[in-house]
Amino acid sequence: MTIAEKLITEGMEKGMEKGIEKGIEKGMEKGIEKGIEKGMEKGKLEVAENLLRLGMGIDMIIKATGLSEEEIRKIMN
């Protein structure tokens, strides 16, 4: 193997390693974002459920939580 071939091979290996690292990093970021979104959605549903128990109307719950009427009605069932 010539020096040039060796350098090319090393460069390709380093590039692949960096690509894998970036891919893992992006995957973790997306996973964290999805986890946060799911947690926020679950929190909204819990708040809506509590407000329903307290007798608050659906229109007010929609305004307070940002949930749709359909989502709130699912909680009621």
C-alpha atoms as a printed R data frame, in Angstrom:
   type eleno elety resid chain resno       x      y      z
1  ATOM     1    CA   MET     A     1   0.000  0.000  0.000
2  ATOM     2    CA   THR     A     2   1.404  3.363 -0.971
3  ATOM     3    CA   ILE     A     3   1.529  6.314  1.386
4  ATOM     4    CA   ALA     A     4  -1.197  8.031 -0.627
5  ATOM     5    CA   GLU     A     5  -3.456  4.979 -0.400
6  ATOM     6    CA   LYS     A     6  -2.798  4.720  3.320
7  ATOM     7    CA   LEU     A     7  -3.671  8.397  3.833
8  ATOM     8    CA   ILE     A     8  -6.842  8.023  1.777
9  ATOM     9    CA   THR     A     9  -7.868  4.961  3.771
10 ATOM    10    CA   GLU     A    10  -7.184  6.722  7.084
11 ATOM    11    CA   GLY     A    11  -9.131  9.772  5.924
12 ATOM    12    CA   MET     A    12 -12.084  7.627  4.917
13 ATOM    13    CA   GLU     A    13 -12.029  5.807  8.261
14 ATOM    14    CA   LYS     A    14 -11.932  9.087 10.197
15 ATOM    15    CA   GLY     A    15 -14.747 10.462  8.053
16 ATOM    16    CA   MET     A    16 -16.858  7.391  8.701
17 ATOM    17    CA   GLU     A    17 -16.196  7.607 12.452
18 ATOM    18    CA   LYS     A    18 -17.232 11.268 12.520
19 ATOM    19    CA   GLY     A    19 -20.317 10.479 10.460
20 ATOM    20    CA   ILE     A    20 -21.325  7.725 12.854
21 ATOM    21    CA   GLU     A    21 -20.752 10.001 15.863
22 ATOM    22    CA   LYS     A    22 -22.887 12.746 14.324
23 ATOM    23    CA   GLY     A    23 -25.598 10.234 13.443
24 ATOM    24    CA   ILE     A    24 -25.705  8.931 16.998
25 ATOM    25    CA   GLU     A    25 -25.760 12.472 18.372
26 ATOM    26    CA   LYS     A    26 -28.644 13.498 16.110
27 ATOM    27    CA   GLY     A    27 -30.541 10.321 16.968
28 ATOM    28    CA   MET     A    28 -30.169 11.028 20.672
29 ATOM    29    CA   GLU     A    29 -31.323 14.625 20.220
30 ATOM    30    CA   LYS     A    30 -34.418 13.486 18.332
31 ATOM    31    CA   GLY     A    31 -35.138 10.873 20.990
32 ATOM    32    CA   ILE     A    32 -34.896 13.462 23.743
33 ATOM    33    CA   GLU     A    33 -37.153 15.855 21.825
34 ATOM    34    CA   LYS     A    34 -39.774 13.147 21.302
35 ATOM    35    CA   GLY     A    35 -39.599 12.208 24.972
36 ATOM    36    CA   ILE     A    36 -40.145 15.812 26.008
37 ATOM    37    CA   GLU     A    37 -43.065 16.173 23.591
38 ATOM    38    CA   LYS     A    38 -44.695 12.988 24.891
39 ATOM    39    CA   GLY     A    39 -44.215 14.140 28.467
40 ATOM    40    CA   MET     A    40 -45.781 17.517 27.733
41 ATOM    41    CA   GLU     A    41 -48.734 15.880 25.990
42 ATOM    42    CA   LYS     A    42 -49.233 13.520 28.914
43 ATOM    43    CA   GLY     A    43 -49.133 16.487 31.283
44 ATOM    44    CA   LYS     A    44 -51.804 18.302 29.265
45 ATOM    45    CA   LEU     A    45 -54.028 15.233 29.357
46 ATOM    46    CA   GLU     A    46 -53.612 14.937 33.126
47 ATOM    47    CA   VAL     A    47 -54.463 18.610 33.608
48 ATOM    48    CA   ALA     A    48 -57.528 18.233 31.391
49 ATOM    49    CA   GLU     A    49 -58.646 15.196 33.370
50 ATOM    50    CA   ASN     A    50 -58.283 17.097 36.640
51 ATOM    51    CA   LEU     A    51 -60.182 20.083 35.257
52 ATOM    52    CA   LEU     A    52 -62.995 17.796 34.117
53 ATOM    53    CA   ARG     A    53 -63.205 16.342 37.623
54 ATOM    54    CA   LEU     A    54 -63.473 19.866 38.995
55 ATOM    55    CA   GLY     A    55 -66.399 20.508 36.673
56 ATOM    56    CA   MET     A    56 -64.759 22.891 34.241
57 ATOM    57    CA   GLY     A    57 -66.388 23.125 30.809
58 ATOM    58    CA   ILE     A    58 -64.823 21.671 27.698
59 ATOM    59    CA   ASP     A    59 -64.388 25.082 26.041
60 ATOM    60    CA   MET     A    60 -62.339 26.373 28.969
61 ATOM    61    CA   ILE     A    61 -60.260 23.197 29.073
62 ATOM    62    CA   ILE     A    62 -59.499 23.565 25.361
63 ATOM    63    CA   LYS     A    63 -58.285 27.121 25.998
64 ATOM    64    CA   ALA     A    64 -56.293 26.121 29.083
65 ATOM    65    CA   THR     A    65 -54.547 23.074 27.611
66 ATOM    66    CA   GLY     A    66 -54.526 23.552 23.856
67 ATOM    67    CA   LEU     A    67 -56.017 20.081 23.444
68 ATOM    68    CA   SER     A    68 -58.704 19.416 20.863
69 ATOM    69    CA   GLU     A    69 -62.304 18.732 21.792
70 ATOM    70    CA   GLU     A    70 -61.864 15.180 20.508
71 ATOM    71    CA   GLU     A    71 -58.902 14.577 22.827
72 ATOM    72    CA   ILE     A    72 -60.862 15.860 25.800
73 ATOM    73    CA   ARG     A    73 -63.892 13.745 24.952
74 ATOM    74    CA   LYS     A    74 -61.651 10.656 24.865
75 ATOM    75    CA   ILE     A    75 -60.634 11.414 28.444
76 ATOM    76    CA   MET     A    76 -64.276 11.624 29.449
77 ATOM    77    CA   ASN     A    77 -64.967  8.066 28.275
